[in-house]
Amino acid sequence: MSILQRISLFILAIVASISLILIASPAVIIPPVNPVEPVTVYVVDLGLHSQLVLPDGEDGLIQYAYGDWRYFALNKQDLGNGFAALLFPTQGTLGRRKYDNIAQLQQAIDGNTNILNFAVARAKATRLQNLLAKRFQQNIETQIFNPVNQMNFVQDDLDYTLYHNSNHELVLWLQSLHCRVEGFVLLADFQVQYLR
């Protein structure tokens, strides 16, 4: 093996190691410190993707999720649709589900799901909930109900890609709530860290 081939292999091994460390490292959500009129929001971490649950303004909760239309909304989770969602820009979807209270949310989530919670400013949560409701309503003519995850879905104007998946969209939503998110965000593996 030539010296050039050895150097190439060494560099490839370093890049592969760094990539594995980044993928295996959790992303850290840093909530705002002392939010005005705090309300609790929840991140539902399902392992591969994540969802956000906001107060609905009427003592209930509303869960929002972003994903690939065919794979997530239509529940066509075969290998071909999975690869298409990963490798090509595909039709995005926005999903939502309403809950009367946190107990109902917890009952709907299976035991392997991680639910994180933290406080944000009420005005920020209300503004984001209104923006997401408006975004959902924009394509209401495409609405379908998925009985597997009990969510309503509409087609979204944003394409779903490997570089803009459910976790990337969640980060944008969290940033609008004045949260910081640090770390690699390809897969859902979130933790909350509070600043003192």
C-alpha positions, -999 to +999 in steps of 0.1 A: +000+000+000+014+034-010+019+062+015-009+082-003-033+053+002-024+050+039-029+088+044-062+086+026-074+056+048-062+075+079-082+106+069-112+085+061-110+067+094-109+101+113-138+115+093-158+083+100-150+084+137-160+121+140-192+114+121-201+085+144-194+106+175-216+135+162-245+112+153-243+094+187-241+126+207-274+140+220-285+175+209-290+198+240-320+221+244-312+251+265-345+267+275-347+305+282-338+317+317-367+332+337-393+334+308-421+359+312-454+342+322-440+308+319-459+279+303-447+243+299-439+229+265-430+193+257-406+176+232-417+141+224-385+123+214-395+091+194-359+080+187-357+088+150-379+119+150-393+144+174-425+164+179-434+195+199-464+199+222-476+234+230-504+248+252-535+254+230-547+285+249-577+266+262-562+245+290-554+217+265-523+208+245-516+205+208-489+184+193-472+193+160-450+171+139-432+175+106-421+147+083-423+131+048-459+130+034-458+094+021-438+079+049-453+097+079-488+109+069-498+081+046-479+055+067-462+040+036-431+029+055-416+005+030-379+005+020-385+025-012-403+053+005-378+053+033-349+057+009-367+083-011-374+104+020-337+102+030-321+107-004-344+131-024-364+162-016-400+148-011-434+163-002-433+175+034-462+172+058-473+190+090-492+169+115-512+178+146-531+162+174-550+177+203-550+165+239-572+176+268-543+175+293-508+161+299-522+128+313-539+121+279-506+129+261-487+105+284-513+078+279-510+081+241-472+077+241-456+043+244-432+035+272-401+038+250-407+074+242-389+102+260-410+133+269-389+164+278-405+195+293-394+230+301-408+265+305-409+292+278-426+326+277-464+323+272-463+349+244-437+330+224-456+297+228-489+314+217-472+330+187-456+298+176-489+279+181-507+305+160-481+304+132-482+265+131-521+266+131-520+291+102-494+269+083-516+239+089-547+257+077-530+269+044-532+234+030-563+222+048-577+208+015-551+181+016-559+170+052-560+133+060-563+114+093-537+087+101-553+061+124-519+046+133-506+077+151-540+094+155-528+126+139-543+148+112-518+157+084-517+183+056-491+186+029-466+213+038-450+239+015-415+228+027-398+198+012-387+170+034-349+162+030-321+146+049-310+182+058-344+194+067-361+166+086-385+165+116-356+172+140-343+202+120-378+216+119-382+211+157-350+231+162-365+260+143-396+258+164-375+257+196-354+287+185-386+307+180-394+299+217-360+314+225-344+281+232-308+273+221-301+240+206-265+227+206-251+196+190-257+174+160-294+171+151-298+144+124-316+120+147-338+127+177-317+123+208-325+155+228-316+164+263-325+195+283-299+216+301-308+245+323-285+275+326-281+290+361 
